[in-house]
Amino acid sequence: MLKRKLVLQIVFVLFSAITFSQSKKLWTEIADDAFAKKDYATAAVNYAKVLDDTTVLRSYVLPYETQLVNLQSKALFKVPELRVTKRKDSTNIVKETLVNSSKYDFIMYRLATSYRLNFDYKHAVDQYKKCVERKVYPDAPYYYAVSLMSLRKYSDALKVFDNYINPKPDSANVMPKPGTDSLVKLAAKKQKSCYFGLDTLSPRKPIKVRMMDSLVFNRGTSSFAPMYFENDSKILFTSARKGGVVTDPEKQDSRYFCDVYTSTVDDTIWQRPVNFGRPVNTSLHEGAAYFSKDGVMLFTRWSDNNKNESFIYMARSIEGKFYDAMKLGTNVNLPGYKSQQPFMSNDGTKLFFSSNRPGGKGGFDLWMAPIDANGFIGEAQNLKEPINTAGDEITPFFHDLASTLFYSTNGMPGLGGFDIHKSSLNADDSVYQYPVNLNAPINSSKDDAYYIMDRLGEKGFFASDREDCPSGHCYDIYSYINAPIFFNLSGIVFDAETNDPIPSALVTIKDVHDGEEPFFLVTDAKGYYETPLKPNLEFFLKAQKNKYFGQAASVATKGLTESKDFEQDFFLGKIPEGDIEIEGVEYDFNSFTLRPKSKEILDKIVEILKVNDNLSIELSSHTDARGNDAYNMKLSQGRAQSCVDYIIEKGIAKKRIQATGYGETKPIIPEEEINKMVPKSEEFETAHQKNRRTAFRVIGESNINIINKTK
């Protein structure tokens, strides 16, 4: 009985091992297939199942699974060969045992990569850490650090990058395998990004903030709402001080009534402020003003007699003289509610303001009213989430160049009171990104608002009640100067087929608006290039190397208000020796006339020739063997010339492109082979179609170097 029970246990163990083996094989195949198809979520699930089964692998003797690591996997990840040992089991049968380390490491690396490419950085970090500890894949530390960066663990990532760039021997004094040269270069760049990331997490920014003087700006009981007036050297602001507009000086004290003032800077000295006087300022409160390009001032007006209401007014000016202000309609102002702090976009198509009118998220929200070409203001629309919250959102300022909305809110985590936030507008879908707190020293533990910025994002103003005042709560105007903004561009030029870096490749960087002279870089021995970029520009980039087709790209510093490192790699394909077929070029029947679809395809050839300005090509047209030889030659020459004429019309120099008609003289499929096919069969017609083609080949290539480019 005992013997039978032992046999049953052995059978159960063997059956379990085989079942686990088959399951693990299936999971691996599913995962490999999903990974190849870039379905990284499915790949991760199944690779994780395989790893969960490693306890079984260590407990039982399994047959060697030849399909576990296929050739594609080895080529992609350079997996070491699997090793197999043989021994006899208790039943005297020889069993092959897989040495688990290489298989286990491969699947773990694949699992970590699947997590990373599926943006599941938390699990990617866990798996890459294990890969790093096992020291099998030299580049695992790089991807481990990149995943740490994605979790904003910049300090940890810095340490991993540093050890990857400057490897240290282990306790046994064995040096780790060196990482890929190109990734080592990228790791150095990533370190800069880590320092930048740490800076954004810090509450202390390299921004200079100072309170404006008490003679011009911060005089009286309150000063706030700075706004540029006509240009960066003139400022509108709101202030309650002596000398303001009142109707009855005996009963009204101008120190407690807000008026709109302006001041102009002369060199670095702001001049004595000027009260706009009537009709803009009255015996009521006026403030938070904006002056448009077409001479319209928008401002807020309110009364102490009804603190539940405030309205936005408009006053037109001609040659500096303002006419009576009028209150905007109910599409902006609603009786019984407050509408305030107007701001108009630079193109005059949007009016932003703050209001507690119905239909918002709660409290004061930011609203936008469209303005048509005739100046008609449409119905106001709530900016919704993520801009508006259940708290209050006030003082909108939209920076057109940066396409960024700045405003203050007390509805999001901050340093205290109202904090100034910014949110970038995505031009593609008109969606605002999640707001970012500007942090100290712009924000404080009290209220900070009315933030504005000059055109290039170098300096600006805001208002804050951070300093104590006699009444306990009053705004003062502050200026700030941003730290210098730096932009850096770097990348690697690769061979598209082998992924090997290409040394001595030429990288051209050109201002697309031709305001700056183009400049040129040559990649080093590792295919690497790097250069600083000027702000507020759009750049066309191009990488070239003899015997390769060039590749183009673009980057832009225009509108950016923070330093940024741009990374742009290039992958250049080698120029083939023979013809390159241009698929899809069609003509009218028995005609040279190009169809519209053909022109779209030829536009791509135009772009290739513009990028590869060092190449000359022959564009050829071919016919099948049906028809008269002389007619086919004439037809093909005419069609080739039609293509060339179109390309020349698009700006390509005539000397760079040659039209040649080959008629039926250069078939892809010889006529004798076609004659063996069934006439008019699908195979027969397909063969003739292949011979009817348009193609091009490179027939000339000038040397690419900086000397040629700078002549």
KELUMBA-777742 format. One record per residue (C-alpha): residue in three letters; x, y, z. Coordinates in steps of 0.02 Angstrom, whole numbers, padded with zeros to 5 digits, always signed. Each point is the difference from the previous one (the first is absolute). Example, Ala and Ser with C-alpha at 12.3 -4.5 7.8 and 13.67 -1.06 7.14 Angstrom:
% residues 2
ALA+00615-00225+00390;SER+00069+00172-00033;
% end
This chain:
% residues 711
MET+00000+00000+00000;LEU+00140+00118+00047;LYS+00091-00041-00161;ARG-00158+00035-00103;LYS-00023+00165+00090;LEU+00181+00049-00037;VAL-00023-00042-00185;LEU-00158+00107-00005;GLN+00095+00146+00078;ILE+00139-00016-00128;VAL-00127-00007-00141;PHE-00088+00154+00070;VAL+00163+00095+00013;LEU+00050-00046-00177;PHE-00173+00044-00066;SER+00005+00167+00093;ALA+00172+00039-00067;ILE-00054-00037-00178;THR-00158+00104+00022;PHE+00099+00146+00072;SER+00125-00020-00140;GLN-00134+00006-00134;SER-00085+00150+00082;LYS+00164+00092+00016;LYS+00041-00034-00180;LEU-00169+00064-00056;TRP+00013+00157+00107;THR+00171+00037-00070;GLU-00058-00021-00179;ILE-00150+00113+00031;ALA+00112+00130+00083;ASP+00131-00005-00139;ASP-00134+00020-00132;ALA-00081+00145+00093;PHE+00169+00085+00026;ALA+00038-00012-00186;LYS-00169+00080-00036;LYS+00036+00138+00128;ASP-00145-00059+00108;TYR+00104+00027+00156;ALA-00144-00018+00123;THR-00036-00179-00056;ALA+00186-00037-00008;ALA+00023+00058+00180;VAL-00144-00106+00065;ASN+00067-00159-00078;TYR+00184+00029+00039;ALA-00054+00029+00181;LYS-00089-00169-00001;VAL+00160-00085-00058;LEU+00101+00082+00139;ASP-00130-00046+00130;ASP+00030-00182-00049;THR+00187+00004+00036;THR-00024-00091+00165;VAL-00064-00149-00099;LEU+00148+00012-00117;ARG+00117-00011+00146;SER-00095-00143+00082;TYR-00022-00117-00146;VAL+00105-00070-00140;LEU-00075+00063-00163;PRO+00038-00050-00179;TYR+00101+00128-00099;GLU-00120+00120-00089;THR+00078+00043-00166;GLN-00128+00135-00043;LEU+00018+00098+00161;VAL+00129+00120-00072;ASN-00015+00013-00187;LEU+00125+00075-00120;GLN-00092+00165-00009;SER+00009+00019+00188;LYS+00185-00036+00000;ALA+00034+00124-00137;LEU-00100+00136+00086;PHE+00068-00018+00174;LYS+00164-00095-00030;VAL-00053-00136+00120;PRO+00137-00122+00049;GLU-00022-00177-00064;LEU-00103-00113+00113;ARG+00096-00142+00078;VAL-00069-00174+00036;THR+00060-00130+00123;LYS-00047-00185-00004;ARG-00024-00120+00145;LYS-00098-00157+00041;ASP-00153+00015+00110;SER-00063-00125+00129;THR-00076-00106-00138;ASN+00169-00009-00089;ILE-00062+00106-00146;VAL+00117+00133-00066;LYS-00077+00174+00020;GLU+00062+00165-00073;THR+00002+00143+00124;LEU-00002+00181-00057;VAL+00126+00112+00087;ASN-00124+00134+00051;SER+00108+00156+00016;SER+00005+00056-00183;LYS-00184-00040-00032;TYR-00054+00082+00162;ASP+00102+00157-00036;PHE-00065+00013-00177;ILE-00182-00008+00054;MET+00028+00120+00144;TYR+00081+00126-00118;ARG-00142-00021-00123;LEU-00126+00024+00140;ALA+00086+00159+00060;THR+00005+00067-00178;SER-00184-00042-00027;TYR-00046+00095+00158;ARG+00102+00151-00054;LEU-00069+00006-00176;ASN-00175-00016+00072;PHE+00037+00152+00112;ASP-00016-00106+00157;TYR+00155+00074+00077;LYS-00031-00059+00177;HIS+00011-00183-00050;ALA+00138+00037-00126;VAL+00107+00071+00141;ASP-00024-00159+00103;GLN+00048-00115-00143;TYR+00146+00103-00066;LYS+00070+00008+00175;LYS+00006-00191+00003;CYS+00083+00000-00171;VAL+00131+00122+00062;GLU+00034-00105+00154;ARG+00026-00156-00107;LYS+00124+00095-00113;VAL-00048-00092-00159;TYR-00056+00140-00117;PRO+00125+00145-00003;ASP-00130+00128-00054;ALA-00129-00045+00133;PRO+00064+00140+00116;TYR-00037+00131-00133;TYR-00182-00053-00018;TYR-00014-00023+00188;ALA+00053+00182+00023;VAL-00117+00061-00138;SER-00145-00088+00087;LEU+00049+00079+00166;MET-00004+00171-00084;SER-00177-00034-00058;LEU-00049-00024+00182;ARG+00085+00167+00041;LYS+00132-00092+00103;TYR+00135+00112-00069;SER+00127-00024+00140;ASP-00007-00190-00017;ALA+00011+00013-00189;LEU+00154+00113+00011;LYS+00093-00133+00100;VAL-00045-00139-00122;PHE+00050+00107-00151;ASP+00164+00045+00083;ASN+00043-00182+00032;TYR-00049-00042-00178;ILE+00114+00135-00072;ASN+00141-00031+00125;PRO-00014-00184+00047;LYS+00086-00059+00157;PRO+00067-00175+00038;ASP-00102-00111+00114;SER+00056-00078+00163;ALA+00098-00131-00097;ASN+00089+00142-00094;VAL-00086-00051-00162;MET-00047+00142-00118;PRO-00178-00007-00070;LYS-00024-00018-00187;PRO+00003+00171-00086;GLY-00164+00073-00061;THR-00038+00048-00179;ASP+00099+00156-00046;SER-00150+00094-00068;LEU-00099-00035+00159;VAL+00145+00059+00107;LYS-00008+00166-00094;LEU-00187+00008+00026;ALA+00022-00040+00184;ALA+00109+00155+00019;LYS-00139+00104-00077;LYS-00129-00083+00111;GLN+00100+00053+00151;LYS-00027+00181-00051;SER-00186-00035-00009;CYS+00006-00073+00175;TYR+00077+00159+00069;PHE-00132+00101-00091;GLY-00134-00113+00072;LEU+00069+00021+00175;ASP-00006+00187-00026;THR-00184-00005-00045;LEU-00035-00099+00158;SER+00089+00129+00106;PRO-00100+00146+00071;ARG+00148+00117-00028;LYS+00016+00051-00182;PRO+00138+00106-00078;ILE-00120+00147-00022;LYS+00035+00175+00066;VAL-00152+00080+00082;ARG-00010+00174+00075;MET-00137+00116+00061;MET-00021+00152-00113;ASP+00036+00172+00072;SER-00124+00091+00112;LEU+00015+00164-00097;VAL-00073-00062-00165;PHE-00087-00166+00023;ASN-00028-00050+00181;ARG-00069+00161+00068;GLY-00164+00019+00093;THR-00105-00136+00077;SER+00011-00128-00141;SER+00083-00027-00170;PHE-00032-00148-00114;ALA-00047-00061-00176;PRO+00157+00048-00099;MET-00027-00018-00188;TYR+00106+00048-00151;PHE-00067+00154-00090;GLU+00042+00013-00187;ASN+00175-00073+00027;ASP+00115-00072+00133;SER+00059+00173+00055;LYS-00172+00059+00056;ILE-00105-00069+00141;LEU-00181+00014+00051;PHE-00036-00034+00182;THR-00136+00026+00128;SER+00028+00100+00158;ALA-00097+00082+00142;ARG+00095+00157+00052;LYS-00012+00185+00025;GLY-00043+00102-00154;GLY-00124-00124-00073;VAL-00163+00044-00087;VAL-00145+00040+00118;THR-00158+00106-00021;ASP-00011+00065+00178;PRO+00171+00022+00083;GLU-00086+00052+00163;LYS-00087-00169+00015;GLN+00112-00116-00102;ASP+00181-00045+00039;SER+00092-00049-00159;ARG+00120-00106+00103;TYR-00137-00131+00007;PHE-00060+00007-00181;CYS+00089-00096-00136;ASP+00050+00087-00162;VAL+00098-00052-00155;TYR+00175+00076-00018;THR+00140-00012-00126;SER+00188+00019+00011;THR+00141-00005-00127;VAL+00178-00060+00028;ASP+00141+00115-00056;ASP+00159-00102-00005;THR-00024-00090+00166;ILE-00101+00135+00090;TRP-00189-00011+00006;GLN-00077+00172-00019;ARG-00132+00083+00107;PRO-00166-00091-00024;VAL-00142+00085-00093;ASN-00183-00023+00047;PHE-00105-00031-00155;GLY-00133+00115+00067;ARG-00176+00007-00067;PRO-00089-00082-00086;VAL+00099-00159+00043;ASN+00015+00039+00185;THR-00152+00056+00099;SER-00054+00017+00181;LEU-00027-00190-00002;HIS+00139-00130+00000;GLU+00092-00036-00164;GLY+00141-00123-00023;ALA+00076-00156-00079;ALA+00012+00084-00171;TYR+00057-00065-00169;PHE+00038+00106-00156;SER-00022-00082-00171;LYS+00094+00032-00162;ASP-00148+00091-00075;GLY-00011+00128+00141;VAL-00132-00081+00110;MET+00021-00003+00188;LEU-00090-00136+00096;PHE-00011+00019+00189;THR-00102-00048+00153;ARG-00117+00121+00087;TRP-00084-00030+00168;SER-00082+00094+00142;ASP+00010-00015+00188;ASN-00189+00020+00003;ASN-00026-00172-00078;LYS+00143-00118+00035;ASN-00091-00145-00084;GLU+00028+00073-00174;SER+00144+00057-00109;PHE-00003+00023-00188;ILE+00121+00011-00145;TYR-00004+00164-00098;MET+00073+00053-00165;ALA+00067+00173-00046;ARG+00061+00043-00175;SER+00141+00123-00033;ILE+00050+00103-00152;GLU+00172+00083+00001;GLY+00013-00025+00187;LYS-00171+00072+00042;PHE-00125-00118+00082;TYR-00187+00007-00027;ASP-00138-00049+00122;ALA+00014-00177+00060;MET-00141-00123-00027;LYS-00042-00159+00094;LEU+00016-00161-00098;GLY-00157-00102-00030;THR-00072-00144+00098;ASN+00104-00126-00098;VAL+00141+00063+00115;ASN-00085+00097+00142;LEU-00146-00076+00096;PRO-00099+00106+00124;GLY+00025-00061+00178;TYR+00171-00077-00037;LYS+00179+00056-00019;SER+00094+00003-00166;GLN+00175+00071+00016;GLN+00183+00002-00054;PRO-00018-00001-00190;PHE+00143-00054-00114;MET-00003-00011-00190;SER+00109-00118-00102;ASN+00131+00083-00109;ASP-00095-00040-00160;GLY-00158+00078+00070;THR-00107-00157-00019;LYS-00024-00049+00183;LEU-00054+00094+00156;PHE+00050-00084+00163;PHE-00074+00053+00167;SER-00043-00063+00174;SER-00179-00015+00060;ASN-00109-00085+00130;ARG-00145-00009-00123;PRO-00105-00160-00008;GLY+00063-00149-00098;GLY+00174-00010+00077;LYS+00088-00125+00112;GLY-00026+00104+00156;GLY+00053+00171+00063;PHE+00090+00103-00131;ASP+00045-00089-00163;LEU+00094+00053-00155;TRP-00107+00030-00154;MET+00038+00035-00183;ALA-00111+00095-00122;PRO+00041-00010-00186;ILE+00019+00162-00099;ASP-00041+00000-00186;ALA+00081+00103-00139;ASN-00124+00142+00028;GLY+00043+00012+00185;PHE-00162-00084+00057;ILE+00022-00093+00164;GLY-00085-00169+00003;GLU-00073-00101+00142;ALA+00124-00036+00141;GLN+00060-00179+00020;ASN+00064-00078+00160;LEU+00180-00062-00016;LYS-00048-00153+00104;GLU+00126-00125+00070;PRO+00145-00007+00024;ILE+00003+00191+00010;ASN-00152+00028+00110;THR-00026-00082+00169;ALA-00125+00006+00143;GLY+00105+00145+00067;ASP+00030+00170-00080;GLU+00095+00036-00161;ILE+00044+00182-00036;THR+00114+00121-00099;PRO+00023-00088-00170;PHE+00148+00045-00111;PHE+00029-00093-00163;HIS+00177+00004-00071;ASP-00025-00024-00187;LEU+00179-00039-00044;ALA+00010-00138+00130;SER-00183-00049-00027;THR-00016-00006+00189;LEU-00135+00060+00119;PHE+00059+00076+00165;TYR-00125+00027+00140;SER-00024-00013+00188;THR-00100-00130+00095;ASN-00031-00054+00178;GLY-00081-00161-00057;MET+00159-00100-00024;PRO+00143-00049+00115;GLY+00118+00146+00024;LEU+00103+00102+00121;GLY-00151+00087+00075;GLY-00139+00118-00054;PHE-00008+00034-00187;ASP+00147-00074-00095;ILE+00047+00041-00179;HIS-00010-00149-00118;LYS+00031-00026-00185;SER-00080-00117-00126;SER+00060-00027-00179;LEU-00129-00006-00138;ASN+00022-00144-00122;ALA-00021+00078-00171;ASP-00050-00165-00081;ASP-00155-00035+00105;SER-00024+00167+00092;VAL+00012-00088+00168;TYR+00086+00078+00150;GLN+00131-00105+00087;TYR-00004-00036+00186;PRO+00048+00162+00091;VAL+00172+00022+00077;ASN+00033+00102+00157;LEU+00133+00133-00028;ASN+00064-00029+00178;ALA+00111+00119+00099;PRO+00060+00134-00016;ILE-00147+00049-00112;ASN-00125-00078+00118;SER-00004+00024+00188;SER-00102-00057+00149;LYS-00123+00142-00035;ASP-00093+00059-00156;ASP+00095+00017-00164;ALA-00088+00052-00161;TYR-00001+00113-00155;TYR+00151-00085-00077;ILE+00060+00069-00169;MET+00152-00037-00108;ASP+00089+00093-00140;ARG+00001-00068-00176;LEU+00159-00104+00017;GLY-00038-00062+00175;GLU+00150+00085+00077;LYS-00086+00110+00128;GLY-00167+00062+00062;PHE-00107+00055+00147;PHE-00125-00069+00124;ALA-00092+00056+00157;SER+00011-00075+00173;ASP-00053+00039+00178;ARG+00148-00095+00074;GLU+00063+00154+00093;ASP-00092+00066+00152;CYS-00095+00162-00020;PRO-00098+00112+00119;SER-00168-00071-00052;GLY+00064-00178+00015;HIS-00038-00049-00180;CYS+00050+00102-00152;TYR+00082-00035-00166;ASP+00169+00068-00056;ILE+00076-00013-00173;TYR+00158-00104-00023;SER+00116-00022-00147;TYR+00094-00158-00044;ILE+00141-00048-00116;ASN+00009-00180-00058;ALA+00162-00095+00002;PRO+00081-00006-00174;ILE-00083-00129-00111;PHE+00113-00127-00084;PHE-00040-00117-00142;ASN+00109-00145-00052;LEU-00013-00118-00148;SER+00088-00166-00011;GLY-00018-00169-00083;ILE+00081-00144-00090;VAL+00002-00040-00185;PHE-00026-00186-00031;ASP+00007-00119-00147;ALA-00184-00045-00021;GLU+00038-00180-00045;THR+00134-00046+00127;ASN-00037+00130+00137;ASP+00187+00036+00003;PRO+00047+00183+00034;ILE+00061+00096-00153;PRO+00155+00107+00031;SER+00037+00158-00100;ALA-00181+00024-00052;LEU-00050+00179-00037;VAL-00143+00075+00101;THR-00074+00162-00069;ILE-00100+00115+00113;LYS-00097+00140-00083;ASP-00122+00134+00059;VAL-00157-00035-00102;HIS-00036+00187-00012;ASP+00178+00040-00058;GLY+00027+00126+00138;GLU+00160-00088+00054;GLU+00144-00071-00100;PRO-00003-00191-00013;PHE+00137-00094+00090;PHE+00074-00173-00018;LEU+00063-00138+00115;VAL+00098-00159-00033;THR-00034-00155+00105;ASP+00143-00071+00102;ALA+00068-00177-00006;LYS-00156-00061+00092;GLY-00121+00088-00117;TYR-00040+00131+00132;TYR-00033+00186-00022;GLU-00050+00139+00120;THR-00029+00187-00007;PRO-00090+00140+00094;LEU-00151+00079-00086;LYS-00060+00179+00000;PRO-00171+00038+00077;ASN-00160+00045-00091;LEU+00045-00085-00165;GLU-00060-00145-00106;PHE+00137-00112-00070;PHE+00011-00117-00149;LEU+00124-00142+00032;LYS+00082-00114-00125;ALA+00127-00142+00016;GLN+00102-00055-00152;LYS+00140-00118-00042;ASN+00071-00053-00167;LYS-00075-00162-00067;TYR-00153+00025+00113;PHE-00167+00084-00024;GLY-00013+00148+00117;GLN-00138+00022+00129;ALA-00087+00158+00059;ALA-00083+00052+00163;SER-00051+00158+00092;VAL+00005+00075+00174;ALA-00062+00167+00067;THR+00050+00108+00145;LYS-00135+00126-00049;GLY-00119+00035+00142;LEU+00096-00102+00130;THR+00020+00085+00168;GLU+00106-00133+00086;SER+00168-00079-00041;LYS-00009-00160-00099;ASP+00114-00136-00069;PHE-00054-00058-00173;GLU+00047-00175-00058;GLN-00005-00038-00185;ASP+00075-00159-00071;PHE+00012-00038-00186;PHE-00006-00167-00089;LEU+00075+00007-00174;GLY-00033-00132-00132;LYS+00134-00048-00125;ILE-00024+00049-00182;PRO-00030-00158-00104;GLU+00095-00025-00162;GLY-00149-00040-00109;ASP-00171+00073-00034;ILE-00120+00051+00137;GLU-00178-00025-00058;ILE-00121+00144+00025;GLU-00162-00092+00035;GLY-00167+00076-00044;VAL+00050+00118-00142;GLU-00144-00007-00124;TYR-00036+00083-00168;ASP-00152+00020-00109;PHE-00019-00141-00127;ASN+00126+00013-00143;SER+00048+00171+00067;PHE+00142+00095+00086;THR-00123+00091+00114;LEU+00028-00028+00186;ARG-00150-00038+00107;PRO-00025+00098+00164;LYS+00048-00153+00104;SER+00164-00011-00095;LYS+00043+00179+00043;GLU-00024-00037+00185;ILE+00124-00144-00015;LEU+00124+00106-00098;ASP-00009+00131+00138;LYS+00088-00128+00110;ILE+00141-00012-00128;VAL+00011+00189+00005;GLU+00022-00006+00189;ILE+00134-00134-00017;LEU+00096+00109-00122;LYS-00017+00154+00110;VAL+00071-00093+00149;ASN+00133-00085-00106;ASP+00060+00156-00091;ASN+00163-00088-00042;LEU-00082-00132-00110;SER-00042-00006-00185;ILE-00121-00131-00065;GLU-00064-00081-00158;LEU-00189-00018-00002;SER-00051-00140-00117;SER-00163-00063-00072;HIS-00029-00177-00066;THR-00136-00086-00099;ASP-00046-00183-00024;ALA+00041-00091-00163;ARG-00172+00016-00076;GLY-00013+00126-00140;ASN+00121+00073-00125;ASP+00181+00014+00060;ALA+00024+00177-00066;TYR-00167+00057+00071;ASN+00041-00074+00171;MET+00167+00090+00000;LYS-00083+00166-00044;LEU-00138-00027+00129;SER+00122-00041+00140;GLN+00112+00148-00041;GLY-00148+00117+00002;ARG-00062-00068+00166;ALA+00172+00014+00080;GLN+00013+00179-00063;SER-00172+00041+00073;CYS+00062-00056+00171;VAL+00162+00098-00017;ASP-00091+00158-00057;TYR-00115-00010+00151;ILE+00148-00022+00119;ILE+00092+00148-00078;GLU-00157+00107+00022;LYS+00011-00039+00185;GLY+00171+00082+00013;ILE+00126-00138-00038;ALA+00143+00058-00113;LYS-00012-00068-00177;LYS+00182-00057+00002;ARG-00037-00118+00145;ILE-00131-00109-00086;GLN+00003-00092-00166;ALA-00150-00079-00089;THR+00026-00166-00090;GLY-00128-00110-00086;TYR+00051-00182-00016;GLY-00157-00063-00084;GLU-00001-00190+00013;THR+00191-00020+00000;LYS+00024-00027+00189;PRO-00139-00116+00059;ILE-00001-00067+00176;ILE-00081-00161-00063;PRO+00069-00053-00171;GLU-00125-00016-00144;GLU+00042-00182-00027;GLU-00056-00041+00178;ILE-00161+00097-00023;ASN-00037-00094-00162;LYS+00000-00162+00099;MET-00146+00064+00104;VAL-00184-00019-00040;PRO-00051+00156-00102;LYS-00106+00126+00093;SER+00014-00100+00161;GLU+00030+00091+00163;GLU+00182-00058-00001;PHE+00019+00060-00179;GLU-00070+00174+00034;THR+00098+00018+00162;ALA+00163-00037-00091;HIS-00036+00133-00131;GLN-00047+00123+00137;LYS+00167-00025+00086;ASN+00088+00045-00162;ARG-00104+00159-00017;ARG+00085+00106+00131;THR+00080+00166+00044;ALA+00163-00003+00096;PHE+00152+00105+00045;ARG+00181-00033+00037;VAL+00141+00107+00066;ILE+00123+00045-00139;GLY+00100+00136+00086;GLU+00054+00045+00176;SER+00103+00150+00052;ASN+00109-00013+00154;ILE-00084+00051+00163;ASN+00108+00108+00111;ILE-00004+00166+00088;ILE+00115+00081-00130;ASN-00129-00032-00138;LYS-00140+00065+00111;THR+00084+00162+00045;LYS+00057+00053-00175;
% end
